[in-house]
Amino acid sequence: MMQFGAHPEPKEKRPVRDFLHQFVVGTLAVLVAVWLVPGIYYDHDKPVNLFLATLVLGALNAFLRPLLLLGCLPLLIVTLGFFLLVINAGLLMLTNRLVGDGFTVDGFGAAFWGALIISIVTLIANKLTGGGQSNFQFHRAKQKEKKPGYDREDDDGPVIDV
C-alpha cells in the first residue's frame, strides 16, 4: 500500500522479462524510424536484419553510450543536452556499419532524425507499458490568486522600473 509521502517500493528485478521488454520496444522504435525516415532501410526479405540491428543498437547503448556520455559531458552541458542527439545518431550509424547490408542508414541526416524518432518512440512506449526508467510528467500551471488591492488583470504586483 502506498501512503502519502512514502517512497515507492523498488521494482522487482526480472532480467529476462526486462530484456525482452526493451528488445520489443527497441524493435518497435527502429521499425517506426524505418517507416518515417527516408534513408533508413532494412532488407524486408530477411526480417532477422531488423532484429539484429535492434540487438546491436541495444548493446551499443548499454556499453558504449555511457562512455561517450562521460567523455562528452562538457559538450553536453554547453549544448544543454542537444549533443545527445548527435551521440545517438553516431551510434545508429555505427549500427549500420556493424550489421552490414541488411540494415542501411544513408548518412548523418537520416541517422539524426532516426535517432530522434527512436528516442521519442522508446520514451512513449516505456511510459505506456510501465517499463524502462523513462519518466516525464505534464502539469497544468495553477493560476495565481489575486492579491487584495490589485484590480487590474495584467498586474502581477509592484514593479520598479530603473
N, C-alpha and C positions, 0 to 999 in steps of 0.2 A: 504494500500500500504506500502511495506517495503522499507525503504530508507537505503542507505549505512551508517553503524554506528549506526542505530537506534536499539533499543531493540525490540525483537518480542513481539507482544501483547500477554497477558496471555490467555491461553486456557479457553474456556467456561467450567464451572463446570456442568457435566451431570452425577450425581452419579449412576443412574440406568444403563446407557449406559457403563460407566467406569467399573462398577461391572461385567456386562455381558461380556465385552471385556476381563477383567482379568480372569474371570471364563473360557471362551473358550480357551484363551491362556494357562492357567494353566492346563486345562484338556488335551489339545494337548501335552503339555510338559510332563505330567505324563504318557500319553499314549506312547510317544516316549521312555521314560525311561523304561516302562514295556516291550516294544518291543526290546530294545537294551541291557538291563542289565539283565543278568541271576541272579535270586534271588529276583526279584521284580515281583509280580503277582497280578492279581485281578480275581475275580470269573467272568468268561465270561458269565455265565448263568444269572448273575444279573449285568448289566452294571451300575446300580444305585450305586454299590460299588465304581466304578471309580469316579463318580460324588461326592459321599460322601467323598472319600479320597481327592479330589481336594478342596472341601469346607473346610475340616478340616485343610489341609495344608495351605490354604489361610488364615484362621483365625489365625493359629499359627504364620504365617509370619507377620500378621498385628499386633497382640497383644503381643506375647511372644518374637519374634525375636528382636525388638528394646531394650527390657530389657536385653536380652542376649548380644547384641552388646555393650551396655553400660557397663555391668558387665565384659565383656571380652576385653574391649578396650586396656589395656596394652598388652595382649597377641596378639591381632590383629595387634598392631603396631610392636611388636617384630617379628612376623612372616610375616610382610608385607601383611597382609590380607589373608594369606593362611588359617588361623584358621577359617575364614568364611565358608569354605567348611565343616569343622568339625561341626560347628553350624548347617548348612543346613542339613547335614547328620543326626544329632541328632533330628532335627525337623521331618525329614522323618521317622525316627524310632518311634518317639512319635506318628506320624500319624498312623503308623501300629498298635500301641497299642490301640489307641482310636477308630479306625474303626473296628478292630476285624478281624474275619476270612475272610471277603470279600476282604481285601487288605493285602498283605503279603510282608514284607521285611525281607530277610533271613540273617540278620547280618549287621555289620557296613560296611564291604567292599561293599556290594550291595547298602547300603544307601549312601555311599560316592560317588560311581560312578553315582548312580541315581540322587543325588543332583547336581552333576556337569552337567549332561545331562539336567536336568530340568532348571538349571540356563542358560545354553547356548541356549536352545530352546526358553526359555522365552525372553531372550535378543534379539535374531534374530527375533522372531515373533513380538515383540513390535516395533522393528526398522522398519520392513517391513510394519506394519499396522499403524504406527504413534501413537501408544498408549503407555501408561506407561511413566515412567520417565527415561527409558534407553537411553543412549547416548554414541555412540562411533563413531570415525572417523578414516579414513585411509588417510595419507598424504604421498605423494612421496617427498623424500628429494630433495631439489634443489642442483644441482651440483655447487661447489664453482667455482667462476671465477678465472682464472689465474692472478696472480699479475705480473706486468711488471718486468722483470729481472729474473724471475724464469722460466727456460725452461725444467726442469725435471717434468715428470708426477707424480711421487710419492712424490714430495716435497711440503709440506704444508706451508713452511716458515722456518724462522730461528729456530734452535733447540740448546739449550745449554745443553751439557752433563756434569754432575757433577760426 
